[in-house]
C-alpha cells in the first residue's frame, strides 16, 4: 500500500464539523479510510495554515482521490502528497542512471536533429 499525507484546511462547514465533535469527526475519517481498504497511521488536529493532518496507507491512487473528494465535499480544502519511505527512495535512486542515460540519448538525438535542420 502507498502512504499519503493529507493536509486539511476547514472552510466554514468543515470548521463547524470540527467544532461540533472533533472526536466523532476523527472516528468517521478512520472508518472511511478503512472502508477504502486502507489504514490510518496518524491523525492530528493542528494550528497554523491547516487544521488537520492525516497520514494514511491506501491501496490505490483512486482511493486517495476519493478521500480528497469526500473531504472537499464536506467543506475542507485538501493538499494530498504521496509519501515515500527510505526503501522506496533507494529503489528510485537505483533507477536514476537508467533514466539519466535515456534522457541523454533523447537530448543528443534532439540536438542532432536540430543541427540537421
C-alpha angles and dihedrals in degrees: 000000000000123000120231133189114211122194112196126197114190120229117198097287093042092049089052090055091053093048093048094055125340094181093052091045090051092049091049089052092051090048091051092050090049092049087057089055094257139112135225117238097182139349125191136174106222141185125234130044092350134040103207136025119199126182112191140167111228132181098229149007087252090059090050090051091049090056091051095046093048092049092048090050087052095056104273133119109221134203111193124195130181108229125210128202124217094267091054090048090050089052091050092048090054089059095051095089091052093050092043091052091048092049091048089054091049092048093046090049092050091048091050091049091048092051091052093052 
